[in-house]
């Protein structure tokens, strides 16, 4: 009970007294909102630096694409619940024949329904692809896509989703992209087979849909990742697809090298 009261008071303090940036820092470091396992990955994912690079504010409408197990959800939902709107976007039910997609959606759905206090009354879910639409035209301030574009390539949805993201963003809205980055010296056979995607390819796709690349960041770079592993990106942690084979070596390298790209929908 004391923990619940303290957490509630902490969130009230965030909403009333702290600046947006301070509030984001408080939530990211809050062990009541995030598990130790999630916080341990901050060293590779840099959530504060990444989200502020994309220009997040607490009063925005933010769509998180493919929330998965809720790693970013547990930051975004409490940050946005007082002033903004959080939208968790999964694949359309028409595209959930893949057992992994079903499992991912079910896991996130359980999180969404089990913790209404974390999400607040205005948070909602939406679907993409297969004829489904994320939201109304010009309705979203920020769309966040993290380590998913190789899956869009595999699904044949790269161009479809690029245009859908463009349609739903407000003029001046931001598409934030974090993606496993292919090494130009070792081009991936096919993005969906390795997890790595060419930075140039992704920029070309999104600019072809109307976006403008506003900025790049090396926040999530890892120069030790050659992007040329036996099991693709899943060779590295956290997946460690080779199990105990060279385990310490891959742990020492750390998580993948990632591009961090900020695209903007032109205001006119």
N, C-alpha and C positions, 0 to 999 in steps of 0.2 A: 504493500500500500504506500509506504514512504517513497519507494522508487517511482511509482506511478505519479504521485503528487509532485515529486521533484521534477520529473520529466515534463509534466503538464505546465508547471510554473516556468520551466526553462523555455518551453515553446512560446508561452505568453511573453516572456522577456524578449525572445527573438522577434516576435511580431511587433512589440510596442517600442522597444528601446534601442535595438541594435540596427546598424546600417545593413543594407542588403548583403554587402560583402562579408561583414562580421557574422551575419546570420548564417550564411553559407558555410563559413569556417566552423561555426559552432555545430551545425548539423553533421558535417563531414567527420568531426571528431567525437560525435555523440555515440557512446557505446550502448546506449539504450535503444537507439534507432538502427544501428548497424552492428553486425556481428564482428567478432575479432578476425574472423577469416576474411571478411570484406575489407576491413580496415588494413589488413596486412598487404593487400594488393594495391593500396594507394601509391606505394613506391614505384609501381610500374604504370599506373593509370592516371595519376595526377589529376584527380577530379576537380579540385579547386581551380588549378591553373587552366585546365581544359574548358570548364564551364565559363569562367570569366573571359577567356580568350574568345569564346563564342558570343559574349555579351549578355549572358543571362541576367534577368532581373526578376525580383520576386512577384511582380504584377503581370508577368507574361503568360500567354497561353503557349504551353510547350508540349510537343508531341515526341514521345520516346518511341522509336521504331524497334520492334522486337525486344521487349524488356527482358526476356529470358528468365533468369532466376531472381531478377530484381535488384541487381547490384547498383545501378544508377537510380532505379526507382526509389530506393530507400534514402536517397539524397534529394531527388527532385520533388517527390510527393510532399514531404513535410515542408520543404522550402516554399512551395507554391500554394499551399492549401489556404493560407489566409487571404492573399490578394490575387493570386493567379489561378490558372487552371492547368491541371496535369492530364494528359491524354496518353494512355498506353496503347500502342498500335501493334496488332499482331496480324499474321497472314489471315486472309479470308478463309472461312470454313471450307470453301470450294478447293482450297489449296492445301488442306491439312491431311491429305492421304499419307504423307510421309510421317511415320511414327514419331520421329524426333520433333517435328513441328507440333504435333498433337501434344506430346509430353511437355514441350516448352510452354505452350499456351495453357495447358491445364495447371502447370506449376505456378505460372504467373497469375492465373485466374484465382487460384486458392489464396495467394497473397493478397490480391485485390479485395476479395470478399471477406477475408478474415480480419483485416485491420482497417476498419473504416476511420478510426481516429487518426491514423497516419495519413490517409488520403484526403479526408475532408469531404464535404457534401458535393462539391462541384467536379471532382475528378471523374473521369469516364474512360471507357475503352472504345476502340474503333478497329476497323479492319482495312487491309490493303490488298490490292490485286484481285484477280478472279471476279472482276466486276464491282468489287466493293470500293468505297471511297473513304479516305481518312477523315475528311470534313468538308465544310463549305468552302467555296472559293474565297481567297483572301481572308482567312479566318485565324491563322496560326502565326505566332511571332517567331518561334524557333522550333526547328525539327532537328532532333539529335539521332544520328545513325552511328553506331559503334561496332566495328568489326563484323559487318553484315554484307558488304558488297560482293564478296565471293559467293555468298548464297544467292544473291539476286542474279548474278551471272549464271549460276547453275539452274536457276528457275526460269531463265529467259525473261526476266522482269526488269532488267537494268534500265532500259529506255522508258518502259511504262511507268516505273516508280519515279524516275527522274522527273518526268512530266507531271506526275501526280503531286510530288513534293512541291514543284513550282506552282501548280495551280492553287494549292491550299495555303501556301504562305502569303502573308500580307506583303504589299509592296514595301521594300526595305527589310523584309524578314530574312532570317538567317537559316541556312542549312549547314549544320555542323557535322563534319565527317571525321571519324577516326577509323583507320583501316590498316590492316597488316600490309606493309609496303614491300613490293617486289624489288629485288636488287637488280638494277639495270645490267649488271654483269652476269646475272643468272636468271634470265627471264623465266617466269613460271610456264610450265607446259600448258595448263589451263588454270585460270584463277580458282575455280571451284575445287580443283584437285589438290591444291597446295595451300589455300587460304590467303595467299599473297596476291595483290592486285597492283598493276602498273599505275603509278601516280599520274602519268600522262594520259593513260586510257581513261581514268576516272574523271580527270579534269575535262577532257574532250567530251565525254558523255554529258556531264552536267552543264557545261557551257553550251552544248548543242541543244539542251532543253531550255535555255534562256538565262541560266545563272551566270553571274560574274564572280570569278575568284577574287575575293577581297584580300585574303591574307593566308599565309602558311605559317606553321609553327613546328618547332622541333621538340615541343614539350614531351611527346611520347616516343621520341626516337631512341633506338638502341643500336649503336654502331657495331656491336658485337654479333648481331644477328645477320648472318650471311644470306638468309632466306633461301637456302638450298639444302634442306634437310630430308632425310629418308621418308618421313611421314608428313612432310610439309610443316606448316606452322604448329601442328599438333604434336610435333616432336618435342617442342619446348614446353616449359611450364605455362599454365597449370595442368595441361592435358598429360604431358609426358607419355606419349603414345607407345614408346619403346619400353615402358615400365622401368626395370632396373638396369637396362643396357645403357651405359654411359650416363647414368642418372645424375651423378654429381656434376659432370661436365655441363649438361644442359641446364641444371639448376644454377650453375655459376654464370651462364650466359644470361639467364633471366627470360622474361617474356619478350614477345616479338618487337621488331622495329615497326613503328607505326607512323603513317602520315597523319597530320592534323590540319584539316583544310576548312576554311571559313568561306562559304559561298553566300552571296546576297542576291535576292530577287530585286532587280532594278525598280526604283520608285516610279518610273514611268514606262 
